[in-house]
Amino acid sequence: MDERTRRLVWASVFSALASEPRLQIVELLSQGTVQCQEIQSRLQLSQPAISYHLSKLEQAGVLQKERHGTRNCYRLQKGVSALVRWMTQEGKETWITP
């Protein structure tokens, strides 16, 4: 992958993360694989809203969908997982807070 393509991929990832509900989903998934119903109950959003946000994150390559029986489960992609870990642990000292 050339540099321009790599930048476009990361721009897509950051664009998908630029939403509070999607950031909440990513924070939840940073703890491991989570069923769709658990995401919905934790965020207290409608099922269509959850599906919309999960779709945006999946299209950007942020997460991966897995089937466990009849249930859809989601987990973060490895590169994104490392970024989230950095942002929530090591990077929290460096972020500008309002």
LUMDO-652852 format. One record per atom (N, C-alpha, C): residue number from 1; x, y, z. Coordinates in nm, 4 decimals. Layout:
BEGIN
{site NUM; {X; Y; Z}},
...
***
This chain:
BEGIN
{site 1; {0.0853; -0.1175; 0.0000}},
{site 1; {0.0000; 0.0000; 0.0000}},
{site 1; {0.0898; 0.1238; 0.0000}},
{site 2; {0.0653; 0.2146; -0.0944}},
{site 2; {0.1477; 0.3353; -0.1004}},
{site 2; {0.1039; 0.4363; 0.0066}},
{site 3; {0.1833; 0.5400; 0.0224}},
{site 3; {0.1577; 0.6377; 0.1299}},
{site 3; {0.0235; 0.7083; 0.1150}},
{site 4; {-0.0122; 0.7462; -0.0053}},
{site 4; {-0.1390; 0.8169; -0.0262}},
{site 4; {-0.2570; 0.7272; 0.0116}},
{site 5; {-0.2525; 0.6037; -0.0309}},
{site 5; {-0.3597; 0.5098; 0.0027}},
{site 5; {-0.3669; 0.4882; 0.1529}},
{site 6; {-0.2533; 0.4766; 0.2168}},
{site 6; {-0.2492; 0.4587; 0.3623}},
{site 6; {-0.3122; 0.5783; 0.4333}},
{site 7; {-0.2810; 0.6995; 0.3852}},
{site 7; {-0.3417; 0.8199; 0.4450}},
{site 7; {-0.4923; 0.8225; 0.4245}},
{site 8; {-0.5387; 0.7814; 0.3074}},
{site 8; {-0.6824; 0.7772; 0.2809}},
{site 8; {-0.7535; 0.6766; 0.3713}},
{site 9; {-0.6890; 0.5636; 0.3965}},
{site 9; {-0.7462; 0.4638; 0.4872}},
{site 9; {-0.7577; 0.5222; 0.6270}},
{site 10; {-0.6515; 0.5861; 0.6761}},
{site 10; {-0.6562; 0.6443; 0.8109}},
{site 10; {-0.7556; 0.7599; 0.8177}},
{site 11; {-0.7708; 0.8361; 0.7096}},
{site 11; {-0.8708; 0.9429; 0.7079}},
{site 11; {-1.0111; 0.8839; 0.7207}},
{site 12; {-1.0336; 0.7718; 0.6568}},
{site 12; {-1.1621; 0.7030; 0.6681}},
{site 12; {-1.1860; 0.6539; 0.8104}},
{site 13; {-1.0822; 0.6016; 0.8737}},
{site 13; {-1.0934; 0.5548; 1.0124}},
{site 13; {-1.1266; 0.6714; 1.1047}},
{site 14; {-1.0530; 0.7803; 1.0937}},
{site 14; {-1.0776; 0.8947; 1.1816}},
{site 14; {-1.2140; 0.9581; 1.1553}},
{site 15; {-1.2570; 0.9568; 1.0294}},
{site 15; {-1.3901; 1.0076; 0.9977}},
{site 15; {-1.4977; 0.9226; 1.0652}},
{site 16; {-1.4798; 0.7909; 1.0630}},
{site 16; {-1.5767; 0.7018; 1.1276}},
{site 16; {-1.5769; 0.7201; 1.2789}},
{site 17; {-1.4634; 0.7561; 1.3363}},
{site 17; {-1.4532; 0.7743; 1.4811}},
{site 17; {-1.5058; 0.9105; 1.5267}},
{site 18; {-1.5373; 0.9981; 1.4322}},
{site 18; {-1.5795; 1.1345; 1.4663}},
{site 18; {-1.7282; 1.1410; 1.5002}},
{site 19; {-1.7694; 1.0555; 1.5915}},
{site 19; {-1.9086; 1.0488; 1.6343}},
{site 19; {-1.9106; 0.9917; 1.7755}},
{site 20; {-1.9805; 1.0586; 1.8655}},
{site 20; {-1.9814; 1.0118; 2.0049}},
{site 20; {-2.0341; 0.8690; 2.0196}},
{site 21; {-2.1461; 0.8318; 1.9564}},
{site 21; {-2.1904; 0.6923; 1.9708}},
{site 21; {-2.0885; 0.5921; 1.9169}},
{site 22; {-2.0207; 0.6268; 1.8079}},
{site 22; {-1.9201; 0.5347; 1.7530}},
{site 22; {-1.7995; 0.5248; 1.8446}},
{site 23; {-1.7617; 0.6353; 1.9072}},
{site 23; {-1.6526; 0.6287; 2.0045}},
{site 23; {-1.6919; 0.5432; 2.1241}},
{site 24; {-1.8175; 0.5523; 2.1658}},
{site 24; {-1.8645; 0.4677; 2.2759}},
{site 24; {-1.8589; 0.3205; 2.2366}},
{site 25; {-1.8966; 0.2896; 2.1138}},
{site 25; {-1.8889; 0.1520; 2.0655}},
{site 25; {-1.7445; 0.1041; 2.0651}},
{site 26; {-1.6550; 0.1877; 2.0158}},
{site 26; {-1.5133; 0.1506; 2.0094}},
{site 26; {-1.4568; 0.1284; 2.1500}},
{site 27; {-1.4933; 0.2144; 2.2437}},
{site 27; {-1.4481; 0.1960; 2.3820}},
{site 27; {-1.4984; 0.0634; 2.4386}},
{site 28; {-1.6223; 0.0303; 2.4097}},
{site 28; {-1.6793; -0.0957; 2.4559}},
{site 28; {-1.6067; -0.2147; 2.3924}},
{site 29; {-1.5802; -0.2056; 2.2627}},
{site 29; {-1.5123; -0.3143; 2.1931}},
{site 29; {-1.3644; -0.3252; 2.2298}},
{site 30; {-1.3093; -0.2213; 2.2880}},
{site 30; {-1.1678; -0.2288; 2.3294}},
{site 30; {-1.1489; -0.3304; 2.4417}},
{site 31; {-1.2602; -0.3709; 2.5030}},
{site 31; {-1.2553; -0.4717; 2.6096}},
{site 31; {-1.2672; -0.6133; 2.5547}},
{site 32; {-1.2950; -0.6277; 2.4248}},
{site 32; {-1.3056; -0.7593; 2.3627}},
{site 32; {-1.4279; -0.7690; 2.2733}},
{site 33; {-1.4549; -0.8896; 2.2265}},
{site 33; {-1.5682; -0.9148; 2.1384}},
{site 33; {-1.6996; -0.8955; 2.2144}},
{site 34; {-1.7939; -0.8252; 2.1495}},
{site 34; {-1.9208; -0.7916; 2.2147}},
{site 34; {-2.0352; -0.8216; 2.1187}},
{site 35; {-2.1445; -0.8771; 2.1726}},
{site 35; {-2.2639; -0.9027; 2.0932}},
{site 35; {-2.3369; -0.7717; 2.0637}},
{site 36; {-2.4034; -0.7687; 1.9505}},
{site 36; {-2.4786; -0.6498; 1.9088}},
{site 36; {-2.5812; -0.6084; 2.0135}},
{site 37; {-2.6519; -0.7044; 2.0719}},
{site 37; {-2.7539; -0.6713; 2.1722}},
{site 37; {-2.6933; -0.6045; 2.2951}},
{site 38; {-2.5726; -0.6448; 2.3333}},
{site 38; {-2.5074; -0.5813; 2.4480}},
{site 38; {-2.4692; -0.4371; 2.4153}},
{site 39; {-2.4244; -0.4141; 2.2933}},
{site 39; {-2.3924; -0.2775; 2.2512}},
{site 39; {-2.5176; -0.1912; 2.2607}},
{site 40; {-2.6274; -0.2443; 2.2114}},
{site 40; {-2.7534; -0.1697; 2.2141}},
{site 40; {-2.7972; -0.1401; 2.3565}},
{site 41; {-2.7877; -0.2365; 2.4447}},
{site 41; {-2.8322; -0.2129; 2.5825}},
{site 41; {-2.7399; -0.1167; 2.6557}},
{site 42; {-2.6106; -0.1222; 2.6287}},
{site 42; {-2.5169; -0.0318; 2.6953}},
{site 42; {-2.5337; 0.1119; 2.6488}},
{site 43; {-2.5550; 0.1310; 2.5175}},
{site 43; {-2.5647; 0.2668; 2.4633}},
{site 43; {-2.7063; 0.3222; 2.4700}},
{site 44; {-2.8026; 0.2355; 2.4898}},
{site 44; {-2.9438; 0.2734; 2.4962}},
{site 44; {-2.9871; 0.3524; 2.3728}},
{site 45; {-2.9506; 0.2996; 2.2579}},
{site 45; {-2.9942; 0.3543; 2.1298}},
{site 45; {-3.0826; 0.2513; 2.0613}},
{site 46; {-3.1587; 0.2954; 1.9648}},
{site 46; {-3.2453; 0.2024; 1.8911}},
{site 46; {-3.1601; 0.1047; 1.8101}},
{site 47; {-3.2220; -0.0072; 1.7750}},
{site 47; {-3.1516; -0.1075; 1.6960}},
{site 47; {-3.1097; -0.0509; 1.5597}},
{site 48; {-3.1948; 0.0264; 1.4898}},
{site 48; {-3.1505; 0.0859; 1.3630}},
{site 48; {-3.0313; 0.1816; 1.3804}},
{site 49; {-3.0295; 0.2573; 1.4887}},
{site 49; {-2.9176; 0.3493; 1.5135}},
{site 49; {-2.7885; 0.2712; 1.5372}},
{site 50; {-2.7965; 0.1647; 1.6162}},
{site 50; {-2.6784; 0.0815; 1.6410}},
{site 50; {-2.6293; 0.0208; 1.5102}},
{site 51; {-2.7210; -0.0325; 1.4293}},
{site 51; {-2.6831; -0.0921; 1.3004}},
{site 51; {-2.6143; 0.0103; 1.2103}},
{site 52; {-2.6660; 0.1321; 1.2091}},
{site 52; {-2.6067; 0.2388; 1.1283}},
{site 52; {-2.4628; 0.2658; 1.1721}},
{site 53; {-2.4419; 0.2828; 1.3018}},
{site 53; {-2.3081; 0.3146; 1.3518}},
{site 53; {-2.2117; 0.1971; 1.3327}},
{site 54; {-2.2597; 0.0756; 1.3554}},
{site 54; {-2.1746; -0.0418; 1.3339}},
{site 54; {-2.1362; -0.0541; 1.1870}},
{site 55; {-2.2293; -0.0248; 1.0984}},
{site 55; {-2.2023; -0.0307; 0.9548}},
{site 55; {-2.0946; 0.0704; 0.9150}},
{site 56; {-2.1048; 0.1926; 0.9667}},
{site 56; {-2.0040; 0.2956; 0.9373}},
{site 56; {-1.8651; 0.2515; 0.9847}},
{site 57; {-1.8595; 0.1943; 1.1053}},
{site 57; {-1.7319; 0.1488; 1.1602}},
{site 57; {-1.6765; 0.0297; 1.0814}},
{site 58; {-1.7642; -0.0590; 1.0395}},
{site 58; {-1.7206; -0.1752; 0.9619}},
{site 58; {-1.6700; -0.1323; 0.8244}},
{site 59; {-1.7409; -0.0407; 0.7584}},
{site 59; {-1.6988; 0.0081; 0.6262}},
{site 59; {-1.5620; 0.0753; 0.6323}},
{site 60; {-1.5318; 0.1414; 0.7438}},
{site 60; {-1.4039; 0.2110; 0.7589}},
{site 60; {-1.2918; 0.1155; 0.8006}},
{site 61; {-1.3262; -0.0099; 0.8275}},
{site 61; {-1.2245; -0.1063; 0.8668}},
{site 61; {-1.1879; -0.0994; 1.0133}},
{site 62; {-1.2728; -0.0347; 1.0937}},
{site 62; {-1.2465; -0.0186; 1.2365}},
{site 62; {-1.2769; -0.1476; 1.3125}},
{site 63; {-1.3833; -0.2150; 1.2712}},
{site 63; {-1.4221; -0.3365; 1.3419}},
{site 63; {-1.4515; -0.4488; 1.2447}},
{site 64; {-1.4660; -0.5656; 1.3011}},
{site 64; {-1.4947; -0.6843; 1.2232}},
{site 64; {-1.6149; -0.7547; 1.2837}},
{site 65; {-1.7062; -0.7978; 1.1962}},
{site 65; {-1.8261; -0.8693; 1.2412}},
{site 65; {-1.7990; -1.0192; 1.2364}},
{site 66; {-1.8445; -1.0894; 1.3408}},
{site 66; {-1.8339; -1.2344; 1.3475}},
{site 66; {-1.9708; -1.2912; 1.3808}},
{site 67; {-2.0018; -1.4062; 1.3261}},
{site 67; {-2.1259; -1.4750; 1.3594}},
{site 67; {-2.0955; -1.5783; 1.4659}},
{site 68; {-2.1697; -1.5735; 1.5753}},
{site 68; {-2.1641; -1.6747; 1.6802}},
{site 68; {-2.3039; -1.7330; 1.6899}},
{site 69; {-2.3271; -1.8433; 1.6202}},
{site 69; {-2.4615; -1.8990; 1.6136}},
{site 69; {-2.5517; -1.8045; 1.5364}},
{site 70; {-2.6569; -1.7574; 1.6011}},
{site 70; {-2.7496; -1.6636; 1.5365}},
{site 70; {-2.7191; -1.5184; 1.5714}},
{site 71; {-2.6158; -1.4961; 1.6485}},
{site 71; {-2.5838; -1.3610; 1.6973}},
{site 71; {-2.4675; -1.2997; 1.6201}},
{site 72; {-2.4775; -1.1685; 1.5972}},
{site 72; {-2.3659; -1.0932; 1.5413}},
{site 72; {-2.2830; -1.0391; 1.6565}},
{site 73; {-2.1543; -1.0627; 1.6487}},
{site 73; {-2.0607; -1.0104; 1.7476}},
{site 73; {-1.9590; -0.9241; 1.6740}},
{site 74; {-1.9036; -0.8290; 1.7451}},
{site 74; {-1.8097; -0.7358; 1.6842}},
{site 74; {-1.6833; -0.7272; 1.7681}},
{site 75; {-1.5723; -0.7039; 1.6977}},
{site 75; {-1.4448; -0.6815; 1.7658}},
{site 75; {-1.3648; -0.5804; 1.6843}},
{site 76; {-1.2724; -0.5135; 1.7516}},
{site 76; {-1.1882; -0.4149; 1.6837}},
{site 76; {-1.0823; -0.4846; 1.5994}},
{site 77; {-1.0467; -0.4218; 1.4885}},
{site 77; {-0.9323; -0.4675; 1.4109}},
{site 77; {-0.8056; -0.4400; 1.4916}},
{site 78; {-0.7011; -0.5170; 1.4695}},
{site 78; {-0.5800; -0.5060; 1.5506}},
{site 78; {-0.5173; -0.3671; 1.5501}},
{site 79; {-0.5019; -0.3059; 1.4343}},
{site 79; {-0.4408; -0.1727; 1.4277}},
{site 79; {-0.5216; -0.0688; 1.5025}},
{site 80; {-0.6520; -0.0772; 1.4914}},
{site 80; {-0.7393; 0.0174; 1.5608}},
{site 80; {-0.7361; -0.0103; 1.7101}},
{site 81; {-0.7297; -0.1363; 1.7464}},
{site 81; {-0.7229; -0.1735; 1.8874}},
{site 81; {-0.5992; -0.1121; 1.9535}},
{site 82; {-0.4877; -0.1156; 1.8836}},
{site 82; {-0.3644; -0.0560; 1.9365}},
{site 82; {-0.3796; 0.0953; 1.9504}},
{site 83; {-0.4438; 0.1597; 1.8531}},
{site 83; {-0.4667; 0.3047; 1.8590}},
{site 83; {-0.5558; 0.3401; 1.9775}},
{site 84; {-0.6628; 0.2662; 1.9960}},
{site 84; {-0.7555; 0.2921; 2.1068}},
{site 84; {-0.6852; 0.2707; 2.2401}},
{site 85; {-0.6060; 0.1667; 2.2501}},
{site 85; {-0.5311; 0.1401; 2.3734}},
{site 85; {-0.4379; 0.2573; 2.4041}},
{site 86; {-0.3715; 0.3086; 2.3006}},
{site 86; {-0.2823; 0.4227; 2.3209}},
{site 86; {-0.3612; 0.5455; 2.3652}},
{site 87; {-0.4756; 0.5708; 2.2996}},
{site 87; {-0.5557; 0.6895; 2.3316}},
{site 87; {-0.6123; 0.6824; 2.4730}},
{site 88; {-0.6523; 0.5648; 2.5179}},
{site 88; {-0.7183; 0.5541; 2.6479}},
{site 88; {-0.6215; 0.5327; 2.7628}},
{site 89; {-0.4984; 0.4939; 2.7343}},
{site 89; {-0.4035; 0.4694; 2.8427}},
{site 89; {-0.2843; 0.5630; 2.8333}},
{site 90; {-0.1955; 0.5339; 2.7412}},
{site 90; {-0.0701; 0.6079; 2.7313}},
{site 90; {-0.0906; 0.7497; 2.6788}},
{site 91; {-0.1845; 0.7685; 2.5868}},
{site 91; {-0.2033; 0.8978; 2.5232}},
{site 91; {-0.2890; 0.9947; 2.6010}},
{site 92; {-0.3548; 0.9486; 2.7063}},
{site 92; {-0.4485; 1.0386; 2.7746}},
{site 92; {-0.3797; 1.1574; 2.8397}},
{site 93; {-0.2532; 1.1460; 2.8693}},
{site 93; {-0.1792; 1.2572; 2.9273}},
{site 93; {-0.1496; 1.3650; 2.8248}},
{site 94; {-0.1512; 1.3296; 2.6956}},
{site 94; {-0.1111; 1.4244; 2.5928}},
{site 94; {-0.2265; 1.4900; 2.5206}},
{site 95; {-0.3501; 1.4402; 2.5393}},
{site 95; {-0.4641; 1.4966; 2.4689}},
{site 95; {-0.5047; 1.6297; 2.5311}},
{site 96; {-0.5433; 1.7213; 2.4481}},
{site 96; {-0.5924; 1.8510; 2.4941}},
{site 96; {-0.7336; 1.8300; 2.5469}},
{site 97; {-0.7592; 1.8751; 2.6660}},
{site 97; {-0.8930; 1.8613; 2.7231}},
{site 97; {-0.9560; 1.9990; 2.7346}},
{site 98; {-1.0853; 2.0079; 2.7055}},
{site 98; {-1.1521; 2.1388; 2.7130}},
{site 98; {-1.1672; 2.1866; 2.8557}},
***
